[in-house]
Amino acid sequence: MRNKHKAINDASCLEATVFGKNLKDLFENAAFEIYSLIAKPDNEKKKKPIKITVTANNTESLLMAFLGELLHYYSVRKILLCSVKVRKLTENKVHAKLTGEELVRRHHIINDIKSVKYGATNGAVKIAQTRTGYKTRLIFDVNTGPPPTVSPAILL
């Protein structure tokens, strides 16, 4: 299944429709979508392994919290996601293994995504079951100012 994204009326937002054959696949595809909108990884050899566990009250809130945690790695820790594998997923907990690379000057930031603003249905994320699996629509808040700065300590 192919994800779709587009700019919406507000220049500071992007909308994405994400698909998955099951909920694990949906979470992995949502992670890939958000990072493909930010930048393309260099596929350098120095990948950082990262394990995360996120909890929330329900599956929709869990997806938002999961994506928020992934954005934390980009915006605060300056890590670009290269891969994600959801190891275990329940209604209120996700365990995932990620690999990432340090954000450096050679990376071209396409969209500086600040947050997953909300879902496209009444402000809440809704995960819908379809004939072929699951889908959701997400709204990403994008920084329209200059691209983020990279710490001189990790510049190449």
N, C-alpha and C positions, 0 to 999 in steps of 0.2 A: 504494500500500500504506500502511496506517495503522500507526503505531507504537502500542504499548500500554505503559502503566506502571502500577504499583501499589505501595502500601506493603506491606512484608513483615513477618513476625513481629517483627523487631527494629525498634523505632521509629526508630532512627538510620539506617535503610537504605531505599532505594527500588529496586525492580526494574523494568527496562524490557526489552521485547522490541522489537527494531529490525529492520526489513525494508528490502530494496533490490532493485531489478530486476537490478543488477549490483554489483560491489564498490565502485565509485566512489559509487554511489547509497547503498549501505549506510553508507559512511563519512560522507557528507553528512547522511544521516538520523540517524545516531548523534550527530553534532555538534548538529544542530537539537534532538534530543531532550534532550540534557543541558542546553542553554541554555533550552529551554522549561520545564524543571523548575525552573530557577533564577529566572528573571524574564522578563517581557515587555519587549522593547525599546520605547523611546519613539518610535522612528522619527524622531528629530531629524535635522536637516539635516547636522550636523557628524559625519560618519562617518569613522572612521579606517581607511584601507586597511592590511592586514597580509598579508604573505606568509610562509608557514612551510614548512619542509622537515623531515620527521621520518623517522628510519631505525630499523629493528629487524631482528631475525633472521628473522621470519616474519610472515605476514599478521595473525594473531591478536595477536601482540605489538605489531605496528605499529598496530593499532586502539587498543590500550591506551595506547601512547605518544602517539598523535595526540590522543586525548581528554584525556590528562594535560597535554599542551601547551596545549590549549584552556582547561582549568581554570586553568592558570597565568595566562592573560590575565585571567580573572575574579578569582581570589583574590589575586594579587600586583599585577598592573597595573591592576586595577579597570576592566576593559573587558567590556561585555556584547556578545556576538556578535549581529550582525544578519543576516549571510549568510555562507555558505561555498560555495566551488566547488572541488572537487578537480580540479586541472589535470592531474596525472599520478600514476598509482598503479601500483607494481610490487609484487612479493611482499615487498620489504623497504624501500621508500621511498615516501613520499607528499609531493607538492607541492600546497599549497592556497593559495587567495586568500580572505581573510576581510575582512569589514567589521565594525566594532564602534563602540560609543559609550561614552563615559566613564560609569562607574557614579556616579550622583549621588543625593542625598537623595530625589528624587521617584520613583526606581525602587522598586517594592515587591518585595522578595526573597521568593519563595514558598518555596524550599528552598535553604539555604546548603550546596551540595554541596562536600564537601572533596576527594573523590577517587573514581575508579572503583576500587572495592574489589577486585573480581574478577568473573569470569564466573559464571554459574549452574550450570556443570557441573564438579564436582570442584575448584572454586576457580580454574579456568582458563577464559579466554574461548574459546568454540568458535564458529566461523562455519560454519553449515550451509548447504549448497546445497539449495534446495527446487524444486518444479516451476515456480515463478514467479520465482525469483531466489535471494536469500540472506537469512538471518536470523541473529540472535545475541541472546543474553540477557545483560544487564549488571546489576551491582549497584553502586549509588552510595552512598557513605558520606556521611551528612548530619549537619551540625552541629545539635544540638538546643538549643544555647544561644541567647543573644540574636543578632539579625542582625548581619552584619559592619558595622564602622564605615567611614565614608567620610571621606577626608581633607578637612579644612576648606578646603583650596586648591581643591577642585573642587565644593564645595557650591553649590547655586543658591538 
